[in-house]
Amino acid sequence: MACASPRTARAAPRVDGAVAPRGYFRAEPPWADASGVVLILEITSGRDRDAEVDRVEKRDAYAQAAIPVYLLVDRHHGEVTVFWAPGQGHYAQQATAKFGAPLHLPAPFDFELDTADFL
């Protein structure tokens, strides 16, 4: 998936998960246009300072690519954050829940994510 990144002129951040309409990626090359993606999932790993890439750089790159929803599972902080409403290179809305608490995902999903198993 192609989207902007401050690290390179043309970067495809390694994503942990992406949600798009059924069949969207079938005929797409590895550098697929991000316009059909409706949610990106990232899970922090490694050192806490490495997790800052997921928390800041990738979040900003996905907002610039107008990915409607970015879901970050932060294992270092023990919480899940959802970002939505991208515009002008940033997400206008966000909500966070500690592991074990429900987190409401916005449209087009519109459901409570049960994070009890994240503990």
Backbone as a printed PyTorch tensor [residue, N CA C, xyz], in Angstrom:
tensor([[[  0.8410,  -1.1660,   0.0000],
         [  0.0000,   0.0000,   0.0000],
         [  0.8880,   1.2320,   0.0000]],

        [[  0.6080,   2.1610,  -0.8390],
         [  1.4170,   3.3620,  -0.9500],
         [  0.7880,   4.5080,  -0.1770]],

        [[  1.6010,   5.1360,   0.6470],
         [  1.1770,   6.3640,   1.3160],
         [  2.4150,   7.1310,   1.7370]],

        [[  2.2560,   8.3870,   2.0290],
         [  3.3830,   9.2490,   2.3450],
         [  4.0300,   8.8550,   3.6610]],

        [[  5.3300,   9.0780,   3.7360],
         [  6.0750,   8.8340,   4.9650],
         [  7.2260,   9.8120,   5.0200]],

        [[  7.5270,  10.3340,   6.2110],
         [  8.6500,  11.2590,   6.2900],
         [  9.9970,  10.5730,   6.0600]],

        [[ 10.0730,   9.2480,   6.1500],
         [ 11.3420,   8.5360,   6.0080],
         [ 11.7890,   8.4010,   4.5590]],

        [[ 10.8560,   8.2590,   3.6350],
         [ 11.2140,   8.1120,   2.2230],
         [ 10.2010,   8.8510,   1.3740]],

        [[ 10.5950,   9.1430,   0.1470],
         [  9.6820,   9.8450,  -0.7460],
         [  8.4960,   8.9670,  -1.1180]],

        [[  8.7330,   7.6750,  -1.2790],
         [  7.6460,   6.7520,  -1.6100],
         [  7.7750,   5.5790,  -0.6580]],

        [[  6.8930,   5.5300,   0.3000],
         [  7.0270,   4.4870,   1.3220],
         [  5.7560,   3.6830,   1.4390]],

        [[  5.9300,   2.4200,   1.7150],
         [  4.8050,   1.5450,   2.0110],
         [  5.0330,   1.0330,   3.4180]],

        [[  4.4900,   1.7550,   4.4120],
         [  4.7050,   1.2900,   5.7710],
         [  4.2310,  -0.1550,   5.9080]],

        [[  5.0020,  -0.9440,   6.6230],
         [  4.5940,  -2.3220,   6.8960],
         [  3.4350,  -2.2500,   7.8660]],

        [[  2.2920,  -2.7210,   7.4350],
         [  1.1020,  -2.6670,   8.2780],
         [  0.8350,  -4.0360,   8.8870]],

        [[  0.2990,  -4.0240,  10.1010],
         [ -0.0660,  -5.2830,  10.7540],
         [ -1.4120,  -5.7890,  10.2520]],

        [[ -2.2710,  -4.9000,   9.7840],
         [ -3.5610,  -5.3150,   9.2460],
         [ -4.2390,  -4.1670,   8.5160]],

        [[ -5.0010,  -4.5240,   7.4940],
         [ -5.7480,  -3.5320,   6.7270],
         [ -7.1170,  -4.0940,   6.3980]],

        [[ -8.1160,  -3.2360,   6.4600],
         [ -9.4820,  -3.6240,   6.1060],
         [ -9.8880,  -2.8150,   4.8780]],

        [[-10.3640,  -3.5290,   3.8740],
         [-10.8350,  -2.9110,   2.6340],
         [-12.0000,  -3.7440,   2.1270]],

        [[-12.7740,  -3.2300,   1.1890],
         [-13.8610,  -4.0330,   0.6280],
         [-13.3330,  -5.3620,   0.0850]],

        [[-14.1500,  -6.3830,   0.1960],
         [-13.7880,  -7.7220,  -0.2780],
         [-13.2760,  -7.6460,  -1.7170]],

        [[-12.1250,  -8.2640,  -1.9490],
         [-11.5450,  -8.3190,  -3.2770],
         [-10.7260,  -7.1000,  -3.6680]],

        [[-10.6720,  -6.0630,  -2.8480],
         [ -9.9850,  -4.8240,  -3.2190],
         [ -8.5240,  -5.0580,  -3.6180]],

        [[ -7.8120,  -5.8930,  -2.8700],
         [ -6.3880,  -6.0810,  -3.1200],
         [ -6.0840,  -7.1390,  -4.1850]],

        [[ -7.0770,  -7.8810,  -4.6390],
         [ -6.8320,  -8.9920,  -5.5690],
         [ -6.0690,  -8.5880,  -6.8180]],

        [[ -6.4460,  -7.5510,  -7.4500],
         [ -5.8140,  -7.1480,  -8.7090],
         [ -4.8170,  -6.0040,  -8.5060]],

        [[ -4.5400,  -5.6650,  -7.2610],
         [ -3.6470,  -4.5410,  -6.9810],
         [ -2.1930,  -4.9980,  -6.8880]],

        [[ -1.2590,  -4.1610,  -7.3280],
         [  0.1630,  -4.4680,  -7.1600],
         [  0.5580,  -4.2650,  -5.6890]],

        [[  1.7780,  -4.6650,  -5.3130],
         [  2.2070,  -4.4690,  -3.9230],
         [  2.1000,  -3.0140,  -3.4580]],

        [[  2.2680,  -2.0810,  -4.3730],
         [  2.1370,  -0.6650,  -4.0250],
         [  0.7100,  -0.1970,  -4.3290]],

        [[ -0.2500,  -0.8580,  -3.7460],
         [ -1.6590,  -0.5670,  -4.0050],
         [ -2.0300,   0.8370,  -3.5470]],

        [[ -2.9350,   1.4280,  -4.2880],
         [ -3.4860,   2.7200,  -3.9100],
         [ -4.2380,   2.5620,  -2.5950]],

        [[ -3.9870,   3.4400,  -1.6470],
         [ -4.5950,   3.3430,  -0.3170],
         [ -6.0420,   3.8290,  -0.2800]],

        [[ -6.5630,   4.3420,  -1.3750],
         [ -7.8990,   4.9520,  -1.3440],
         [ -9.0180,   3.9800,  -0.9890]],

        [[ -8.8400,   2.6800,  -1.1920],
         [ -9.8810,   1.7140,  -0.8630],
         [ -9.8010,   1.1590,   0.5450]],

        [[ -8.7580,   1.5040,   1.2790],
         [ -8.5760,   0.9910,   2.6380],
         [ -9.4460,   1.8010,   3.5960]],

        [[-10.1960,   1.1200,   4.4700],
         [-11.0580,   1.8200,   5.4190],
         [-10.5280,   1.7780,   6.8440]],

        [[ -9.5790,   0.8720,   7.1290],
         [ -8.9880,   0.8020,   8.4660],
         [ -7.6040,   0.1880,   8.3610]],

        [[ -6.6790,   0.7650,   9.1220],
         [ -5.3430,   0.1980,   9.2980],
         [ -5.2030,  -0.1630,  10.7670]],

        [[ -4.6260,  -1.3420,  11.0300],
         [ -4.3490,  -1.8110,  12.3830],
         [ -2.8450,  -1.9000,  12.5680]],

        [[ -2.3430,  -1.3260,  13.6420],
         [ -0.9380,  -1.4640,  14.0160],
         [ -0.8680,  -1.9360,  15.4590]],

        [[  0.1070,  -2.7880,  15.7430],
         [  0.3690,  -3.2890,  17.0930],
         [  1.8120,  -2.9470,  17.4110]],

        [[  2.0260,  -2.2050,  18.4900],
         [  3.3910,  -1.8270,  18.8340],
         [  4.1930,  -3.0700,  19.2060]],

        [[  5.4700,  -3.0080,  18.8850],
         [  6.3720,  -4.0990,  19.2350],
         [  7.7570,  -3.5200,  19.4500]],

        [[  8.6580,  -4.3500,  19.9260],
         [ 10.0230,  -3.8930,  20.1450],
         [ 10.1310,  -2.9360,  21.3070]],

        [[ 11.1130,  -2.0920,  21.2270],
         [ 11.3580,  -1.1110,  22.2920],
         [ 10.3200,   0.0010,  22.2400]],

        [[ 10.1210,   0.6410,  23.3810],
         [  9.1260,   1.7130,  23.4600],
         [  9.4430,   2.8220,  22.4720]],

        [[ 10.7190,   3.1520,  22.2990],
         [ 11.0440,   4.2340,  21.3560],
         [ 10.7440,   3.8150,  19.9200]],

        [[ 10.8200,   2.5050,  19.6090],
         [ 10.4290,   2.0230,  18.2890],
         [  8.9190,   2.1450,  18.0990]],

        [[  8.1710,   2.0120,  19.1930],
         [  6.7150,   2.1220,  19.1240],
         [  6.2740,   3.5330,  18.7370]],

        [[  7.1470,   4.5130,  18.9170],
         [  6.8150,   5.8860,  18.5310],
         [  6.5620,   5.9900,  17.0260]],

        [[  7.1510,   5.0980,  16.2380],
         [  6.8880,   5.0880,  14.7930],
         [  5.4050,   4.8150,  14.5620]],

        [[  4.8370,   3.8330,  15.2970],
         [  3.4060,   3.5290,  15.1670],
         [  2.5570,   4.6620,  15.7220]],

        [[  2.9890,   5.2330,  16.8400],
         [  2.2000,   6.2740,  17.5180],
         [  2.1810,   7.5970,  16.7570]],

        [[  3.2650,   7.9310,  16.0780],
         [  3.3710,   9.2580,  15.4650],
         [  3.5490,   9.1830,  13.9450]],

        [[  4.6540,   8.5850,  13.4890],
         [  4.9570,   8.6130,  12.0570],
         [  3.9000,   7.9060,  11.2170]],

        [[  3.5510,   6.6840,  11.5990],
         [  2.5530,   5.9500,  10.8180],
         [  1.1800,   6.5980,  10.9380]],

        [[  0.8300,   7.0450,  12.1410],
         [ -0.4590,   7.7330,  12.3140],
         [ -0.5560,   8.9090,  11.3560]],

        [[  0.4900,   9.7190,  11.2930],
         [  0.4620,  10.8880,  10.4180],
         [  0.4470,  10.4960,   8.9440]],

        [[  1.1910,   9.4470,   8.5800],
         [  1.2020,   8.9980,   7.1830],
         [ -0.1750,   8.4930,   6.7700]],

        [[ -0.8520,   7.7510,   7.6590],
         [ -2.1840,   7.2300,   7.3370],
         [ -3.2050,   8.3630,   7.2510]],

        [[ -3.0650,   9.3690,   8.0970],
         [ -3.9610,  10.5320,   8.0150],
         [ -3.7430,  11.2670,   6.7010]],

        [[ -2.4820,  11.4390,   6.2910],
         [ -2.1840,  12.1090,   5.0290],
         [ -2.7180,  11.3190,   3.8400]],

        [[ -2.7700,   9.9870,   3.9770],
         [ -3.3170,   9.1400,   2.9100],
         [ -4.8390,   9.0470,   2.9950]],

        [[ -5.4410,   9.7430,   3.9520],
         [ -6.8980,   9.7830,   4.1600],
         [ -7.4800,   8.4110,   4.4830]],

        [[ -6.7340,   7.5780,   5.2210],
         [ -7.2820,   6.3100,   5.7140],
         [ -8.3260,   6.6820,   6.7590]],

        [[ -9.5870,   6.2770,   6.5860],
         [-10.6540,   6.7420,   7.4850],
         [-10.4590,   6.3970,   8.9640]],

        [[ -9.9190,   5.2030,   9.2580],
         [ -9.7850,   4.7750,  10.6510],
         [ -8.4080,   4.1230,  10.8460]],

        [[ -7.7260,   4.5480,  11.9150],
         [ -6.4400,   3.9480,  12.3020],
         [ -6.5970,   3.4130,  13.7160]],

        [[ -6.3650,   2.1110,  13.8810],
         [ -6.5030,   1.4530,  15.1790],
         [ -5.1190,   1.0440,  15.6580]],

        [[ -4.7090,   1.5870,  16.8000],
         [ -3.3870,   1.3210,  17.3590],
         [ -3.5230,   0.5370,  18.6590]],

        [[ -2.9790,  -0.6710,  18.6730],
         [ -2.9220,  -1.4910,  19.8830],
         [ -1.5330,  -1.2650,  20.4680]],

        [[ -1.4910,  -0.5490,  21.5820],
         [ -0.2230,  -0.1550,  22.1910],
         [  0.1010,  -1.0810,  23.3650]],

        [[  0.9450,  -2.0680,  23.1030],
         [  1.2920,  -3.0530,  24.1340],
         [  2.1450,  -2.4350,  25.2310]],

        [[  2.8750,  -1.3860,  24.9230],
         [  3.7240,  -0.7350,  25.9200],
         [  2.9010,   0.0460,  26.9400]],

        [[  1.8400,   0.6790,  26.4790],
         [  0.9800,   1.4840,  27.3580],
         [ -0.2480,   0.7300,  27.8440]],

        [[ -0.4800,  -0.4850,  27.3100],
         [ -1.6320,  -1.2740,  27.7260],
         [ -2.9560,  -0.6300,  27.3530]],

        [[ -3.0160,  -0.0830,  26.1340],
         [ -4.2310,   0.5980,  25.6940],
         [ -4.4030,   0.4870,  24.1900]],

        [[ -5.6300,   0.7630,  23.7670],
         [ -5.9830,   0.7660,  22.3480],
         [ -6.5240,   2.1550,  22.0240]],

        [[ -6.0480,   2.7140,  20.9210],
         [ -6.5140,   4.0340,  20.4930],
         [ -7.0280,   3.9310,  19.0700]],

        [[ -8.1730,   4.5450,  18.8360],
         [ -8.7250,   4.6320,  17.4910],
         [ -8.6920,   6.1030,  17.0790]],

        [[ -8.2020,   6.3390,  15.8630],
         [ -8.1410,   7.6770,  15.2740],
         [ -9.0610,   7.6720,  14.0650]],

        [[ -9.7960,   8.7510,  13.8500],
         [-10.6730,   8.8320,  12.6820],
         [-10.8830,  10.2880,  12.2830]],

        [[-11.5790,  10.4780,  11.1930],
         [-11.8550,  11.7990,  10.6120],
         [-10.5580,  12.4810,  10.1570]],

        [[ -9.8620,  11.8620,   9.1790],
         [ -8.6430,  12.5030,   8.6830],
         [ -8.9590,  13.7480,   7.8580]],

        [[ -8.0910,  14.7140,   8.0010],
         [ -8.2360,  15.9450,   7.2250],
         [ -7.0200,  16.8160,   7.4490]],

        [[ -6.5290,  17.4400,   6.4110],
         [ -5.3670,  18.3100,   6.4700],
         [ -4.1570,  17.6070,   7.0870]],

        [[ -4.0200,  16.2990,   6.8030],
         [ -2.8570,  15.5590,   7.2400],
         [ -2.8730,  15.0620,   8.6680]],

        [[ -4.0040,  15.2320,   9.3580],
         [ -4.1040,  14.8020,  10.7580],
         [ -5.4710,  14.1880,  11.0100]],

        [[ -5.5660,  13.3800,  12.0590],
         [ -6.8590,  12.8530,  12.4840],
         [ -7.4990,  13.8560,  13.4410]],

        [[ -8.7500,  14.1930,  13.1790],
         [ -9.4520,  15.1690,  14.0040],
         [-10.0100,  14.5530,  15.2800]],

        [[-10.2470,  13.2400,  15.2780],
         [-10.8740,  12.5810,  16.4290],
         [-10.0280,  11.3900,  16.8780]],

        [[-10.0950,  11.1140,  18.1800],
         [ -9.4640,   9.9180,  18.7160],
         [-10.1300,   9.5350,  20.0290]],

        [[-10.0560,   8.2510,  20.3430],
         [-10.5750,   7.7330,  21.6160],
         [ -9.6300,   6.6160,  22.0570]],

        [[ -9.4180,   6.5050,  23.3560],
         [ -8.4980,   5.5220,  23.9120],
         [ -9.1770,   4.7510,  25.0260]],

        [[ -8.8770,   3.4540,  25.1100],
         [ -9.3700,   2.6100,  26.1990],
         [ -8.2250,   1.7500,  26.6960]],

        [[ -8.1440,   1.5930,  27.9910],
         [ -7.1670,   0.6770,  28.5770],
         [ -7.5670,  -0.7440,  28.2160]],

        [[ -6.5870,  -1.6460,  28.1300],
         [ -6.8900,  -3.0480,  27.8760],
         [ -7.9000,  -3.5320,  28.9170]],

        [[ -8.9170,  -4.2220,  28.4740],
         [ -9.9770,  -4.7170,  29.3400],
         [-11.2520,  -3.9060,  29.2480]],

        [[-11.1340,  -2.6520,  28.7990],
         [-12.3090,  -1.7780,  28.6560],
         [-12.7560,  -1.7850,  27.1960]],

        [[-14.0510,  -1.5990,  26.9390],
         [-14.5170,  -1.5410,  25.5490],
         [-14.0900,  -0.2330,  24.8780]],

        [[-13.9320,  -0.2930,  23.5700],
         [-13.6020,   0.8900,  22.7830],
         [-14.5490,   0.9510,  21.6040]],

        [[-15.2470,   2.0630,  21.4760],
         [-16.1860,   2.2140,  20.3580],
         [-15.4190,   2.5690,  19.0910]],

        [[-15.6340,   1.7640,  18.0410],
         [-15.0610,   2.0670,  16.7370],
         [-16.0810,   2.8640,  15.9310]],

        [[-15.6360,   3.9440,  15.3030],
         [-16.5560,   4.7990,  14.5540],
         [-17.0000,   4.1650,  13.2400]],

        [[-17.9140,   4.8400,  12.5580],
         [-18.3660,   4.4050,  11.2370],
         [-17.1590,   4.2970,  10.3170]],

        [[-17.1330,   3.3650,   9.4430],
         [-18.2360,   2.5110,   9.0140],
         [-18.4150,   1.2510,   9.8710]],

        [[-17.6910,   1.1270,  10.9640],
         [-17.7610,  -0.0750,  11.7990],
         [-18.8550,   0.0410,  12.8520]],

        [[-18.8100,   1.1040,  13.6470],
         [-19.8510,   1.4340,  14.6230],
         [-20.1960,   0.2560,  15.5490]],

        [[-19.1820,  -0.2030,  16.2990],
         [-19.4220,  -1.2420,  17.3010],
         [-18.4140,  -1.0880,  18.4340]],

        [[-18.7040,  -1.7440,  19.5480],
         [-17.8180,  -1.7320,  20.7050],
         [-16.7920,  -2.8540,  20.5500]],

        [[-15.5170,  -2.5020,  20.5410],
         [-14.4480,  -3.4830,  20.4800],
         [-14.1660,  -3.9650,  21.9040]],

        [[-14.3200,  -5.2620,  22.1330],
         [-14.0450,  -5.8490,  23.4350],
         [-12.5460,  -6.1140,  23.5410]],

        [[-11.8560,  -5.4190,  24.4560],
         [-10.4140,  -5.5660,  24.5860],
         [-10.0260,  -6.4440,  25.7760]],

        [[-10.9800,  -7.1610,  26.3510],
         [-10.7090,  -7.9990,  27.5210],
         [ -9.6200,  -9.0310,  27.2330]],

        [[ -9.6040,  -9.5840,  26.0240],
         [ -8.5930, -10.5920,  25.6910],
         [ -7.2150,  -9.9960,  25.4540]],

        [[ -7.1040,  -8.6650,  25.4590],
         [ -5.8110,  -8.0210,  25.2610],
         [ -4.9920,  -8.0320,  26.5440]],

        [[ -5.6440,  -8.3100,  27.6670],
         [ -4.9360,  -8.3130,  28.9580],
         [ -3.9430,  -9.4460,  29.0430]]])
